């Protein structure tokens, strides 16, 4: 019915992206635990999560040789972090980035949920402008999370909008991507410049390390503007920041002409269909760093990306809680209403000839 209705409204376009949610074929009958024990002395096993059984394979396979971390260690990390992680990724299409041979091996992207798969894996079917419909997996619970990680996913890359309206995101963000000649202190300086600009606009801001080389700054917004409108606002702000901080930042998108000694304030990651590594994602880099929420006070002190790792982030979260909980809050209070700013940006944009 939903697919026929979408067809009557016409194919997907740049501003219209219909989606259809496929619910679990086997609804949960028993309450699922918030975590599970994953054994350390076996290579393959099955774990029960409520009334669902998840097959886990190659648990002893080494994913970080230098750190002697295994695929099982990654699964155990995500199992323990599920209570704080799941609110940030549920109800969203997930793009899978699979590392079958660990963090030091090759990877490949996979959008379509593989088959065969458990009947309780939910999907978000998104029609692209080409007319192609892709069934993305949706991670709403611990069993689904373990199933995806067992496919060899190290980090998680979810859509910015929920499946019920995949063209209206819940936040805008800025990916601070350092050039080859930039150290992390300059990235932190850039984050404060971005924060100053956003705060000047009345926006609430939340920062996290990328777990790679940069920092992500997110603004929770009232859902309404399309992804294109959010992208336009992010572009306008990024260009303004680059103009006011020319020795520190750049908004040049083409990497081959981008200054190597600047931090790229990347607005293009707000485009439809793009993703970033989610909060609490392990990253495939030395020491297994984690994309971790940090306070602006912490960013005023010396900090390094690998201060936050798979082996110490769970204890940090137990101590300070989920610093990004407000990003997923549903009430309008605490979220920025981008509608008027998006409308003004749209009016100022040149019309195509």
KOLGU-435963 format. One record per residue (C-alpha): x, y, z. Coordinates in nm, 3 decimals, always signed. Each point is the difference from the previous one (the first is absolute). Example, Ala and Ser with C-alpha at 12.3 -4.5 7.8 and 13.67 -1.06 7.14 Angstrom:
// KOLGU-435963
atom px +1.230 | py -0.450 | pz +0.780
atom px +0.137 | py +0.344 | pz -0.066
This chain:
// KOLGU-435963
atom px +0.000 | py +0.000 | pz +0.000
atom px +0.276 | py +0.248 | pz +0.100
atom px +0.202 | py -0.084 | pz -0.312
atom px -0.306 | py +0.049 | pz -0.226
atom px -0.076 | py +0.334 | pz +0.169
atom px +0.358 | py +0.113 | pz -0.057
atom px -0.029 | py -0.096 | pz -0.365
atom px -0.314 | py +0.213 | pz -0.039
atom px +0.187 | py +0.303 | pz +0.136
atom px +0.279 | py -0.053 | pz -0.251
atom px +0.358 | py -0.123 | pz +0.013
atom px +0.259 | py +0.125 | pz +0.245
atom px +0.150 | py +0.339 | pz -0.078
atom px +0.259 | py +0.221 | pz +0.161
atom px -0.263 | py +0.128 | pz +0.243
atom px -0.220 | py -0.305 | pz +0.039
atom px +0.123 | py -0.330 | pz +0.137
atom px -0.271 | py -0.245 | pz +0.098
atom px +0.084 | py -0.279 | pz +0.243
atom px -0.180 | py -0.308 | pz +0.122
atom px +0.062 | py -0.162 | pz +0.334
atom px +0.001 | py -0.379 | pz +0.014
atom px -0.081 | py -0.118 | pz +0.350
atom px +0.138 | py -0.312 | pz +0.160
atom px -0.173 | py -0.314 | pz -0.123
atom px +0.039 | py -0.145 | pz +0.350
atom px -0.099 | py +0.263 | pz +0.258
atom px +0.180 | py -0.023 | pz +0.332
atom px -0.206 | py -0.186 | pz +0.257
atom px +0.234 | py +0.023 | pz +0.296
atom px +0.186 | py +0.296 | pz +0.141
atom px +0.358 | py +0.004 | pz -0.126
atom px +0.290 | py +0.052 | pz +0.240
atom px +0.204 | py +0.320 | pz -0.027
atom px +0.319 | py -0.200 | pz -0.051
atom px +0.120 | py -0.356 | pz -0.055
atom px +0.306 | py -0.204 | pz +0.088
atom px +0.211 | py -0.094 | pz -0.302
atom px +0.241 | py -0.286 | pz +0.079
atom px +0.375 | py +0.044 | pz -0.047
atom px +0.103 | py -0.362 | pz -0.041
atom px -0.187 | py -0.095 | pz -0.319
atom px +0.022 | py +0.105 | pz -0.363
atom px -0.368 | py -0.038 | pz -0.092
atom px -0.302 | py +0.014 | pz +0.225
atom px -0.364 | py +0.095 | pz +0.033
atom px -0.125 | py +0.253 | pz +0.255
atom px -0.358 | py +0.041 | pz +0.109
atom px -0.133 | py +0.356 | pz +0.019
atom px -0.346 | py -0.027 | pz +0.146
atom px -0.179 | py -0.243 | pz -0.231
atom px +0.240 | py +0.055 | pz -0.289
atom px +0.312 | py -0.198 | pz -0.080
atom px +0.298 | py +0.170 | pz -0.164
atom px +0.272 | py -0.208 | pz -0.166
atom px +0.349 | py +0.143 | pz +0.061
atom px +0.295 | py -0.121 | pz -0.204
atom px +0.381 | py +0.033 | pz -0.005
atom px +0.011 | py +0.151 | pz +0.349
atom px +0.370 | py -0.073 | pz +0.039
atom px +0.096 | py +0.160 | pz -0.331
atom px +0.253 | py +0.279 | pz +0.061
atom px -0.130 | py +0.340 | pz -0.111
atom px +0.284 | py +0.215 | pz +0.144
atom px +0.327 | py -0.199 | pz -0.006
atom px +0.210 | py +0.251 | pz +0.197
atom px -0.262 | py +0.033 | pz +0.274
atom px -0.096 | py -0.370 | pz -0.014
atom px -0.366 | py +0.093 | pz -0.027
atom px -0.237 | py -0.249 | pz -0.157
atom px -0.336 | py +0.010 | pz -0.170
atom px -0.141 | py -0.135 | pz +0.325
atom px +0.139 | py +0.304 | pz +0.183
atom px -0.187 | py +0.228 | pz -0.242
atom px -0.324 | py -0.191 | pz +0.056
atom px +0.047 | py +0.012 | pz +0.378
atom px +0.058 | py +0.377 | pz -0.016
atom px -0.319 | py +0.063 | pz -0.195
atom px -0.201 | py -0.238 | pz +0.217
atom px +0.103 | py +0.198 | pz +0.306
atom px -0.060 | py +0.340 | pz -0.164
atom px -0.340 | py -0.090 | pz -0.146
atom px -0.210 | py +0.188 | pz +0.264
atom px +0.160 | py +0.336 | pz -0.088
atom px +0.070 | py -0.071 | pz -0.367
atom px -0.338 | py -0.128 | pz -0.120
atom px -0.197 | py +0.326 | pz +0.055
atom px +0.237 | py +0.171 | pz -0.243
atom px -0.042 | py -0.248 | pz -0.286
atom px -0.345 | py -0.153 | pz +0.034
atom px -0.268 | py +0.062 | pz -0.263
atom px +0.271 | py +0.097 | pz -0.253
atom px +0.129 | py -0.171 | pz -0.312
atom px +0.350 | py -0.137 | pz +0.055
atom px +0.276 | py -0.003 | pz -0.260
atom px +0.229 | py -0.293 | pz +0.073
atom px +0.376 | py +0.041 | pz -0.030
atom px +0.139 | py -0.350 | pz +0.027
atom px +0.354 | py -0.098 | pz +0.100
atom px +0.007 | py -0.378 | pz -0.042
atom px +0.374 | py -0.012 | pz +0.081
atom px +0.006 | py +0.254 | pz +0.278
atom px +0.104 | py +0.363 | pz +0.040
atom px +0.319 | py -0.042 | pz -0.202
atom px -0.166 | py -0.182 | pz -0.290
atom px -0.204 | py +0.113 | pz -0.298
atom px -0.359 | py +0.112 | pz +0.047
atom px -0.307 | py +0.038 | pz -0.217
atom px -0.328 | py +0.187 | pz +0.031
atom px -0.327 | py -0.187 | pz -0.006
atom px -0.336 | py +0.176 | pz +0.004
atom px -0.246 | py -0.279 | pz -0.066
atom px -0.074 | py -0.233 | pz +0.292
atom px +0.148 | py -0.337 | pz -0.100
atom px -0.209 | py -0.309 | pz -0.046
atom px -0.060 | py -0.242 | pz +0.150
atom px -0.043 | py +0.190 | pz +0.325
atom px -0.200 | py -0.052 | pz +0.321
atom px -0.368 | py +0.073 | pz -0.037
atom px +0.022 | py +0.250 | pz +0.286
atom px +0.238 | py +0.235 | pz -0.185
atom px -0.198 | py +0.309 | pz -0.094
atom px +0.069 | py +0.199 | pz -0.315
atom px -0.052 | py +0.349 | pz -0.135
atom px -0.066 | py -0.011 | pz -0.375
atom px +0.111 | py +0.327 | pz -0.158
atom px -0.064 | py +0.090 | pz -0.361
atom px +0.287 | py +0.187 | pz -0.165
atom px -0.032 | py +0.247 | pz -0.287
atom px +0.105 | py -0.277 | pz -0.239
atom px -0.314 | py -0.188 | pz +0.098
atom px +0.205 | py -0.265 | pz +0.178
atom px -0.145 | py -0.103 | pz +0.336
atom px +0.253 | py -0.108 | pz +0.264
atom px -0.098 | py -0.194 | pz +0.313
atom px +0.230 | py +0.137 | pz +0.269
atom px +0.016 | py -0.184 | pz +0.334
atom px -0.134 | py +0.181 | pz +0.306
atom px +0.157 | py -0.056 | pz +0.343
atom px -0.263 | py +0.039 | pz +0.269
atom px +0.116 | py -0.250 | pz +0.260
atom px +0.296 | py -0.194 | pz +0.135
atom px -0.062 | py -0.308 | pz -0.214
atom px +0.004 | py +0.207 | pz -0.321
atom px +0.310 | py +0.186 | pz +0.116
atom px +0.192 | py -0.323 | pz +0.060
atom px -0.115 | py -0.140 | pz -0.335
atom px +0.138 | py +0.304 | pz -0.188
atom px +0.329 | py +0.008 | pz +0.191
atom px +0.044 | py -0.372 | pz -0.064
atom px +0.000 | py +0.078 | pz -0.374
atom px +0.336 | py +0.167 | pz +0.057
atom px -0.122 | py +0.357 | pz +0.056
atom px +0.239 | py +0.190 | pz +0.227
atom px -0.164 | py +0.341 | pz -0.006
atom px -0.368 | py +0.084 | pz -0.052
atom px -0.122 | py +0.244 | pz -0.263
atom px -0.365 | py +0.091 | pz +0.032
atom px -0.218 | py +0.243 | pz -0.196
atom px -0.061 | py +0.348 | pz +0.139
atom px -0.377 | py -0.036 | pz -0.035
atom px -0.224 | py -0.267 | pz +0.148
atom px -0.168 | py -0.252 | pz -0.227
atom px -0.346 | py +0.153 | pz +0.033
atom px +0.127 | py +0.305 | pz -0.191
atom px +0.343 | py -0.058 | pz -0.152
atom px +0.019 | py +0.350 | pz -0.148
atom px -0.042 | py +0.193 | pz +0.326
atom px +0.301 | py -0.038 | pz +0.232
atom px +0.010 | py +0.045 | pz +0.376
atom px +0.323 | py +0.198 | pz +0.002
atom px +0.249 | py +0.192 | pz -0.207
atom px +0.369 | py -0.053 | pz +0.055
atom px +0.350 | py +0.109 | pz -0.093
atom px +0.277 | py -0.250 | pz -0.071
atom px +0.331 | py +0.166 | pz +0.089
atom px +0.247 | py -0.180 | pz -0.223
atom px +0.367 | py +0.099 | pz +0.042
atom px +0.234 | py +0.037 | pz -0.296
atom px +0.317 | py -0.208 | pz -0.025
atom px +0.207 | py +0.268 | pz +0.177
atom px -0.245 | py +0.065 | pz +0.284
atom px +0.039 | py -0.123 | pz +0.358
atom px -0.286 | py -0.073 | pz +0.239
atom px +0.045 | py +0.328 | pz +0.199
atom px -0.098 | py +0.190 | pz -0.315
atom px -0.308 | py -0.220 | pz -0.038
atom px -0.098 | py +0.087 | pz +0.358
atom px +0.053 | py +0.371 | pz -0.073
atom px -0.226 | py -0.036 | pz -0.303
atom px -0.266 | py -0.176 | pz +0.208
atom px -0.010 | py +0.298 | pz +0.236
atom px -0.031 | py +0.239 | pz -0.296
atom px -0.292 | py -0.206 | pz -0.135
atom px -0.158 | py -0.013 | pz +0.344
atom px +0.029 | py +0.378 | pz +0.039
atom px -0.176 | py +0.053 | pz -0.333
atom px -0.279 | py -0.247 | pz +0.072
atom px -0.055 | py +0.130 | pz +0.352
atom px -0.024 | py +0.350 | pz -0.149
atom px -0.291 | py -0.129 | pz -0.205
atom px -0.165 | py -0.137 | pz +0.313
atom px +0.072 | py -0.364 | pz -0.081
atom px +0.074 | py -0.270 | pz +0.259
atom px +0.320 | py -0.184 | pz -0.089
atom px +0.146 | py -0.341 | pz +0.080
atom px +0.349 | py -0.118 | pz -0.088
atom px +0.158 | py -0.342 | pz -0.035
atom px +0.333 | py -0.128 | pz -0.117
atom px -0.023 | py -0.177 | pz -0.333
atom px +0.226 | py -0.279 | pz +0.121
atom px +0.214 | py +0.073 | pz -0.306
atom px +0.166 | py +0.346 | pz -0.025
atom px -0.279 | py +0.250 | pz +0.041
atom px -0.299 | py +0.123 | pz +0.198
atom px -0.372 | py -0.009 | pz -0.077
atom px -0.222 | py +0.287 | pz +0.119
atom px -0.374 | py -0.076 | pz -0.002
atom px -0.305 | py +0.223 | pz +0.045
atom px -0.330 | py -0.176 | pz +0.087
atom px -0.277 | py +0.161 | pz -0.204
atom px -0.377 | py -0.006 | pz -0.013
atom px -0.086 | py -0.235 | pz -0.283
atom px -0.155 | py +0.183 | pz -0.294
atom px +0.251 | py +0.134 | pz -0.254
atom px +0.103 | py -0.243 | pz -0.271
atom px +0.349 | py -0.144 | pz -0.017
atom px +0.076 | py +0.240 | pz -0.287
atom px -0.104 | py +0.298 | pz +0.213
atom px +0.215 | py -0.121 | pz +0.289
atom px +0.291 | py -0.041 | pz -0.241
atom px -0.048 | py +0.357 | pz -0.126
atom px +0.002 | py +0.142 | pz +0.353
atom px +0.313 | py -0.200 | pz +0.087
atom px +0.169 | py +0.125 | pz -0.317
atom px -0.082 | py +0.364 | pz +0.078
atom px +0.134 | py -0.033 | pz +0.354
atom px +0.314 | py -0.184 | pz -0.110
atom px +0.084 | py +0.259 | pz -0.265
atom px -0.046 | py +0.275 | pz +0.258
atom px +0.231 | py -0.176 | pz +0.247
atom px +0.265 | py -0.050 | pz -0.269
atom px -0.021 | py +0.366 | pz -0.097
atom px +0.040 | py +0.119 | pz +0.359
atom px +0.278 | py -0.249 | pz +0.085
atom px +0.197 | py -0.025 | pz -0.326
atom px +0.329 | py -0.106 | pz +0.159
atom px -0.165 | py -0.275 | pz +0.201
atom px -0.280 | py -0.145 | pz -0.211
atom px -0.114 | py -0.068 | pz -0.354
atom px -0.331 | py -0.092 | pz -0.160
atom px +0.155 | py -0.111 | pz -0.330
atom px -0.155 | py -0.335 | pz -0.085
atom px +0.236 | py -0.127 | pz -0.268
atom px +0.284 | py -0.164 | pz +0.188
atom px +0.256 | py +0.049 | pz -0.278
atom px -0.023 | py +0.381 | pz +0.030
atom px -0.071 | py +0.017 | pz +0.373
atom px +0.273 | py +0.161 | pz +0.216
atom px +0.192 | py -0.273 | pz +0.182
atom px +0.056 | py +0.215 | pz +0.310
atom px -0.368 | py +0.079 | pz +0.072
atom px -0.290 | py -0.180 | pz +0.162
atom px -0.276 | py -0.074 | pz -0.247
atom px -0.341 | py +0.098 | pz +0.141
atom px -0.185 | py -0.260 | pz -0.202
atom px -0.362 | py +0.092 | pz -0.065
atom px -0.046 | py -0.253 | pz -0.283
atom px -0.036 | py -0.283 | pz +0.248
atom px -0.350 | py +0.143 | pz +0.059
atom px -0.104 | py -0.101 | pz -0.352
atom px -0.274 | py -0.257 | pz -0.053
atom px +0.124 | py -0.357 | pz +0.036
atom px +0.332 | py +0.091 | pz +0.165
atom px +0.095 | py -0.144 | pz +0.338
atom px +0.261 | py +0.047 | pz +0.273
atom px +0.123 | py -0.247 | pz +0.258
atom px -0.251 | py +0.006 | pz +0.284
atom px +0.066 | py +0.096 | pz +0.356
atom px +0.171 | py -0.284 | pz +0.195
atom px +0.121 | py -0.164 | pz -0.323
atom px +0.331 | py -0.182 | pz +0.017
atom px +0.228 | py +0.118 | pz -0.281
atom px +0.237 | py -0.221 | pz -0.204
atom px +0.314 | py +0.183 | pz +0.108
atom px +0.294 | py -0.081 | pz +0.230
atom px -0.096 | py -0.055 | pz +0.367
atom px -0.370 | py -0.039 | pz -0.098
atom px -0.116 | py +0.356 | pz +0.076
atom px -0.367 | py +0.077 | pz +0.051
atom px -0.203 | py +0.295 | pz -0.126
atom px -0.075 | py +0.147 | pz +0.340
atom px -0.210 | py +0.294 | pz +0.129
atom px +0.209 | py +0.269 | pz +0.168
atom px -0.095 | py +0.319 | pz +0.181
atom px +0.116 | py +0.342 | pz -0.113
atom px +0.184 | py +0.026 | pz +0.331
atom px +0.195 | py -0.315 | pz -0.086
atom px +0.085 | py +0.150 | pz -0.337
atom px +0.155 | py +0.295 | pz +0.181
atom px +0.266 | py -0.236 | pz +0.139
atom px +0.265 | py -0.209 | pz -0.181
atom px -0.170 | py -0.297 | pz -0.163
atom px +0.088 | py -0.277 | pz -0.243
atom px -0.219 | py -0.215 | pz -0.224
atom px +0.120 | py -0.326 | pz +0.151
atom px -0.072 | py +0.115 | pz +0.354
atom px -0.334 | py -0.169 | pz -0.068
atom px +0.027 | py -0.367 | pz -0.091
atom px -0.189 | py -0.325 | pz -0.002
atom px +0.163 | py -0.092 | pz +0.332
atom px -0.089 | py +0.315 | pz +0.197
atom px -0.312 | py +0.162 | pz -0.149
atom px -0.246 | py -0.234 | pz +0.178
atom px +0.144 | py +0.105 | pz +0.338
atom px -0.016 | py +0.367 | pz -0.105
atom px -0.367 | py -0.031 | pz -0.095
atom px -0.075 | py -0.178 | pz +0.328
atom px +0.159 | py +0.299 | pz +0.175
atom px -0.134 | py +0.299 | pz -0.196
atom px -0.306 | py -0.148 | pz -0.173
atom px -0.103 | py +0.060 | pz -0.360
atom px +0.109 | py +0.357 | pz -0.069
atom px -0.190 | py -0.014 | pz -0.328
atom px -0.337 | py -0.101 | pz +0.144
atom px -0.147 | py +0.346 | pz -0.087
atom px +0.079 | py -0.062 | pz -0.369
atom px -0.266 | py -0.272 | pz -0.011
atom px -0.255 | py +0.180 | pz +0.220
atom px -0.335 | py +0.027 | pz -0.178
atom px -0.156 | py +0.313 | pz +0.162
atom px +0.038 | py +0.323 | pz -0.197
atom px +0.152 | py +0.163 | pz +0.304
atom px +0.374 | py -0.038 | pz -0.030
atom px -0.011 | py -0.041 | pz -0.378
atom px +0.065 | py +0.287 | pz -0.239
atom px -0.279 | py +0.096 | pz -0.239
atom px +0.183 | py +0.029 | pz -0.330
atom px -0.308 | py +0.081 | pz -0.209
atom px +0.034 | py +0.380 | pz -0.016
atom px +0.376 | py -0.018 | pz -0.057
atom px -0.048 | py -0.261 | pz -0.274
atom px -0.266 | py +0.217 | pz -0.164
atom px +0.226 | py +0.307 | pz +0.005
atom px +0.290 | py -0.201 | pz -0.142
atom px -0.221 | py -0.134 | pz -0.277
atom px -0.111 | py +0.353 | pz -0.098
atom px +0.363 | py +0.119 | pz -0.018
atom px +0.116 | py -0.292 | pz -0.213
atom px +0.029 | py +0.076 | pz -0.373
atom px -0.274 | py -0.150 | pz -0.214
atom px +0.108 | py -0.243 | pz -0.272
atom px -0.026 | py +0.149 | pz -0.350
